[in-house]
Structure formats: C-alpha cells, structure tokens
Amino acid sequence: MHLTVSYTAVILLAAALFVIGLYGVLVRKSAIGILMSLELMSMAVMINLITFGRFVHQSPLNSWFFTVFLMVIVAAEVGIGLALVIAIYRNDRTSEVDDLDRLKG
C-alpha cells in the first residue's frame, strides 16, 4: 500500500519544525540547547529539500544528494560546536551563553 501525503502537509511540518528551532535559538541560554535547536532547523531544511526535489519531478537522487551533503555539513557543525562548548566549559565552568564575555572586544 502506497501512502500519499500532500506537499502542503509536508511543507507545513517543515515550517513548524523550523519555527520551533528558531524559537529555541532565540530563547535558550544553554549553548547545548542552541545547538540542538540549530539541528532541528537543519532537519526542516532537509525535509524541504526532499519535498521540493520530488515536486519538481527531477531525479529523486538530486534531492537526496543535497540532503546527504547537508547532513555531512550539519554533522561537522555540531562536532565543531560541541568541541567549542567543551573548551569554553573547561575554562569558564559554564555553558550559559549570557555568561560568556571572553569573546567581547
């Protein structure tokens, strides 16, 4: 049995995920929470890439290629972000974004 979902429903799902992630980035004080919200936003972008790739009726491999490429970029971003958070925590004993003032000029 083949399940068909409308493009509008998928776009609304991706928009909701993106808005939830944006809210998390703007409200969270913890650097780990901000990284998780950024990950949620990137997942919404990946859902849109796959949906638009199928909507345009090009080869589905194009949208999957860009999605896998974005997943690699996001994995590298999260790895670097977590390394920075750990390094800052070791020096300042905090991961709260509001408490970090070492980078101010």
Steps between C-alpha positions, in 0.01 A plus 500: 500500500642836394431794728468838332554814702428842357783743449319757708502274805871432466582869451290589805683235703837637391389857574384397847832327570690805378295739716547278807874492434512877451313550826751274673794696360352831612387390847754244620787609722692174487742451213400133473133598466588749229692231309204264528267772368735561206487128428120511499508791255735311269269197508218726381721612211573137412130417495445794263784387273354153462147636449600755239714241324197277461275792412716614209492143360871491444701200596436422868874444532560874466301586812649206690851604397449852634341363814789265573743784426312721747507221759879482471527878540268495803694214659823697460332811642373311804841341556677835490229663711521233768880524502472876554244457778721245677807725468309800634354292783845380604624859528195683638301216665182616328318427178250785536526735203419808712796435731757483223676832457851391403431553129390860548747759372 
